[in-house]
Amino acid sequence: MSNEEILNRIQNSNGVSIDTRTLDKGNIFFALKGDNFDGNKFVDIAIEKGADLIICSDNKYIDKKDVVVVKNALTSLQELAKLYRKRFKIPIIAITGTNGKTTTKELLCTILSGKFNVLCTKGNFNNHIGVPLTLFGLKPNHQIAVIEMGASSLGEIEFLCNIAEPNYGTITSIGTAHILGFGSFENIIRTKMELFDYLKQNDGLFFYNEVIKDLSEIINKDDCSLGFDNTSLQGEAIESIELKKTYPFISLTIDLINKNKIYVETKLYGRYNFNNIITAVKIADYFGIEPAIIKEQLEGYFPKNNRSQILDWNTNKIILDAYNANPTSMMEALKSFVEIDTVKDKILVLGDMLELGDVSLVEHRRIIDFVIKENSFKKIVLVGSEFINAYKASRIKSEIINLFENSTKAKSEILSMNLKKSLVLAKGSRGIKIESIFGSIQ
């Protein structure tokens, strides 16, 4: 079967799957094989469940109808996705960054959908498998696509760009996440800049917030870039944005080119999310989304998946930001929390920041020193071995700090506090499962 025939089958299918547990009748199934899994073992199940076409690497299926045997199913997935993308002459916007890329992607997709039929990366399907799977979701009625790109080592963003071939893009931030894989902060910058380099080489357009110094110093108003900052957008319809308040939710005033003003009350918490809003609004304005639609879509967006959510827990409020954590995002969350002066009792529940390699001890100590010196918290709960080791190495001590090996042990302590009308910031890397401490939050 030729690539063209496979692409036709994909385009006319009801989806592409790599997991028979969620495979629907009529899906295209790619039997991926890795170090700890082998999708070839599930080809028969895919057939039984009614897969329309199967791509695998097991020669025993070479004569089976509607099964294509290839050398490497993952490579085929990626190569076919690249060819499939070429069928669609629509704007594709790539988003990467250490922090804020998923929220910015969600915000941008929400705003753009007020005018266009948008394909958007689901969840954080942003790697060498997720990006191809997202691209296979393209259909003839799509008018624009927003593709999130993640990386944990050099070259990964370049690789994803060569598959998705974006003509627009942005970097939301540059920080020290996954430094264990990158090796150095300089390599993190180089990797994120692979998106800018791709767009420059392929006549694309790069949007960037000039407040991010690591970006603005390198780009320096390059011809392929469109800069803005935290107040001045100077766009098609929007002149500037002013932050009004950050708690409980971000509110802002949008000043229009025609001198009118629009007030927006979002459901997002934290000053750090203001940057994500600005980037999404700038790009949406460039694509001609009317300010009234921007307001409506922003106010209708609700964060989910443990990302900066404000939730009720008994008589308390929980700021749940436990999807992931790194030194940059942790510090920004703490600064936003410190800013809140309308609540007397503030509690910190912080989990380890993972994948920091040799800088882990230093970064965890920096967080500990900050929260102790701030002296604005009733109780501080630190969860995980990285925080425990850092506290032992720290010269600053505090009676309000409690240390726990894991979230299960921390849960008992927090329940025993019998908190009432407190505000709790819960943040940590996904592997620590900070959200489990609070059980069923509603």
N, C-alpha and C positions, 0 to 999 in steps of 0.2 A: 504494500500500500504506500503510495507516495505521500510526501509531506502535505501536498495540496489537498489530498483526499482526507488526511487526518485532520487538517485545519478546518475543512468543511464540516466534518463530523463534530468537532469541538464547537464550532459556531452555531450549529443547529441542535446541540445537546442542551440539556437542562442543568449542566454544571460539570465541573471537574473535581475528582476526589482522589485522595491518597490514603483514605482510611475506610475500610469496608464496614466499620461499625456505624458510620454515618452516611454510607453510600446509598443513594436513591436510584430507583429504576430509571434507566436512561442516562445515567452519569457516564463520563469518561473516567476510567480508573488507571492511574499510574502506579505501578507496583515498585515503589522506591526501595532501595536496599542500602543499609548503612552498617556501621560497626555492630550495632546492637539490635537490629531489626531487619527483616527480609520480607518485603511486600509480596514476593513471588509465592510465599506460602499461602496467600489469601486470594490468589487468582481464581480458584474454583468457587470460593465464596462470592467473589465479584460476579462471576458468571451466573451463579444461582440467584443472585439478587437483581439480575437484569441489567448489568452494565452494558451500555451501547457499544463501547470499544474499550479494549484493555491494552496498555503498553507495559510490557514486562521484559525481563532479561533471562528468562528460563527457557532453554531450547526445547523442552518437552512440549511446549505449546506452539511450536513453530507452524504446525499445520492446522491449528485450531481456528475456526471461523471467528472473525471479529477480535482476534488477538494479534498484536504486532510485537514481534520479538526484536529487541534492540540490544546493543552492547551495554548501555547504561541508561536506565530509566530516568534518573535525575538529570543527566546531561540532555536527554531528549526533551524532558519537561522544559528545561531552560531554553534550548534552541528553538523549540516549537513556539514557546511564548514570545520570543523575539520576532519570529516570522509572523505570528498572529497579530502582534501589536502593529506591524506595518500595514495591516488591512484598514486601519482606522486613522483617518486624517483629522484628528481632533486635538485640542490642547491637552497635554498631559503635564501636570504640575507635580514635581517631586519635592518631598519634604523630608529633611533629615535634621539631626541635631542631638546633642547630649540630653537635654531636657526640653520638654514641651512639644515634641514633634507629634505625639499622638493627639494631645489636646488641640493643638493648632490644626492638625488634619481634620479632626472632628468638627471644629468650629468652621473651618473653611468649607467643608462639604455641606454643612448645615446651611450656611449662608448662600452658597452657590446653587443649592437645590431650590432656592426660592425663585430661580429663573431658568435653570438648566436641568437636564436629566444627567445626573452625576454618577460616575462609578467611583467608589471610595474604598480604600483598603479597610477590610474588616478587622476590628481589634488591633492587634499588633502583628499582623501577617506581613512583616517588613523585611524578611531575610531572603536568602537564595532560593527558598521554596515558596515562601509567602508571596513575594512579588510576582513570580510567574503565575501562581494560582489566581492572584487578583487580576492580572491582565487577561486571563482566560474568561473573566466575567464580562469583558467588553461585548456589547451587542450593537447592531446598527443604529439603534435609537439613542445611544449615549452621545452626549454633546461635549462632555468634558470629563477628565479623570484626575483624581488626586491620589497619588501613590506615596505611601510612607516607606522610607528606606532606613534600615538600621544597620549597624556595623559593630563588630567587636575586634577587628584587626584591619591592618592596612590593605587597601585594594578592594574592599568589599563594596563600597559605594560606587566605585568605577565599574565594577562588575555588574551591579544592578542597573546602572545607567545604560550600559551597553545592551541590556535586555529591554528595559522599558523605554529607552530613547525619549526622555522628557524634553519638552521645549521650553519649560518654565521650571523654576525651582527656588527653594529658600532653605536657609539653615537657621534653626530657631535659637540655638545656643551652642557654646563649646565649653565643655567641662570635663572633669576627671571621672567619667564612668567607664567601666570595663578596661581600666588602665592595665590590668593584668594581661589582657590580650594584645593591647597596642604597644606596650613596652615603655612608652613615654608620652607626656602631654603633647610634645611636638608632633608625634605620630597621629595623635587624635586630631589635631588641627589639619594635618596633611590629608587624613582620610575624609574628614567633612568637606574639605576644599575640593575633593574629587568631583563633587556635584557642580561646583562653580566652574572648574576646569572643563568638564564635559559640555556645559552650556556655552561656554566661551568658544570652544572649538567647533560647536555645531550651530552657531548663530541663534542660540537661545537667549532667554532673559532671566536674570537672577535678581530676586528681591532680597534686600538685606536691611536689617535694623542697624543703623550706624552707631547705636549705643554699645553694640557688641564689639569692643575694641579689637579683639583678635581677628575679626572679620574685616572691619573697616580699614585697618592698617594695611591689610594685604590687598584688598580690592581697590581702594583709593579711587572710587568713582569710575571704574572701568566702563567702557562703552556698552558692554553687555549687561550692565547692572542698573538697578533702580533702587536708590537708597531712600530711607525715611528714618525718623527717630520716634521717641516716645510721645512726642506731642505733634510734630509737624509731619503731615502726610503729603500735602500738596498734590492731591490726586485728581481724578476726573471730576468728582463731585464733592469730595471731602478735603477740607483744608487742614484740620487739626483735630486732636482728641484730647480731652482733659479728664483725668482720673478724679472722681468726686469722693468715693469712699471704697473701702475694701472689706468691711465686715458689717453684717454677716455675709453680704455678697458685694461683688464689684459693681459699682455704678459709674457711669461716665457721660460726659457731654460731647457730642460730635458737632463740630463747627463746619458748616458747609461753605462751599465756594460762593454760593449766592447769599451768604451772610445769615442764613437761617441756622437754627440750632435744633438738635435732637437729643433728648435725654433717654438713656438706656439703662435699665436695671437688669443685670444678668443673674444667673444662678451659680456663678463661679466665685470661689473664695480665693483670696491671696493676691498680694501685689504682683507676685511672679507671673500670675495668669494674665495680668494686664498686657504684658509683652506678647503673649500668645494671641490675645484678642486683636491687638494692633496689627500684627502680621496678617492675620486672617482678613481683617477689614481692608487693609491696603491692597491685598491681592484681589479681593472681591470687587473693590472700587475700580481697579484697573480693568476688570472684565465687565464693567458696566452694570453692576448690581446697584439698583437704586437705594439711596439711604433709608427710605421707609422699609424696604425689604430687609436691609441689613439689621435694622432695629428689631423688626418682627422676628427674624430668625435667631438673633442673639438672645432675645428674651425667652424664646421657646426652647433653648438648648439646656439640657440637664446633664451634668457630669455623671459618669457611672464607672464601674470597675475599680472602685476604691481610689479614684483620682480626685482629690480635693473636694470630697463630698462632706457636707454638713448634715449630720444625722442625729436623731434623738436617741438617747439611751437612758432609760428611766427618766429622771428629772434633769439629766445632763445633756450637753451638746458635745458630739464627737466630730472633730475635723479629721476625717479619715483620708489619709494620703499614703496608703500602704501598698500601692501597686509596684513601686520601685523607689530606690533611693541611692544617691551618690553624694559626695561632699558638696557639690554646688547646689543641688536641689534641696538637700537637708538644711543648709545654711539659709537659703532663701525662704524655706518654710518656717524656720525658727524666727527669722527677722519679721516676717509677716505676723506671726503669732505674738511676738513681743509688742508689736504696734497696737494690738487690741487693748484698749483701756476702759472698756465698758463692762468687763467681767472681773470680779474680785479673785475667785479661785481658779487658777489655771494649772493644769496638770500636763506634764510631758510624758509620753510613752514612746520611746525611740528604740528601734531595732537596728541591728548591725547593717552597715553598708557593705555589700559583698563585692567580690571581684576587684579589690583594690590593690592586691599584690603587696609590694614592698612599702607602699605609702599608707597602708591600712592603719598602722599604729599611730602615725602622725596625724592622719585625718580624723580618726576617732577621738584622739586627745584634743584636737582643735575644737571639736563639737562640745566635748565635756567642759573645756575651759570657758567656752562662750556661754553655755547655759548656767554655769555656776556664777560667773561674773555678772550676768544679767540680773540675778537675784530677784526675779519677778514671778517665780513659780512656787506653788504650794508643795508640790511633790514632783520628783523626777524619777521615772522608771526606765532603766536601761536594760535591753534584752539582747543576749547573744555573747559569744566568747570574745568577739573583737572589742566590744565596749568594756567587758570585764577586764581584759588585758590592758586596755588603754587607761582605765580608771586606776588600776594598780600602779601604772607607770606615771600617772599624773601627780604633780606636786600639790595640786589644789584638791581639797576634799570638802565634802558637804554632807551634813546630817540628813538632808532631804532626798539624797540619792539612794535608790534601791536597785540592786543588781540581780539579774536572773539569767540562767543559762538558756532558757527558751520561753516561748509564749505561754505554754501550758502552766509553767511554774509562776509566771508573772500574773496570769489570770487570777489565781487564788488570792494573791496579795491585793490586787486592784479591787476585787469583790469585797474583801475585808475592809477596805477603806470606807465603804458605805458612802460613796460620793453623792452629793446633792447640789444641784444647780452649779455644777462646775463645767468648765470648758476644757476639753481634752484634745491635745494634738497627738494623733497616732500616726507615726511615720517610720518606715523601715523598708529594707529590700524585700522583695516578694517571698524569698525563701524563708524569711523569719516568720511570716504569717501573723503579723501584728493584728490583723482584723479578727482573728479567731479569739482574741482575748475578750472581746465584747459580745461574743455569741451572736444571737439573732438581734441585730440592730434594726429598729424601725422608727 
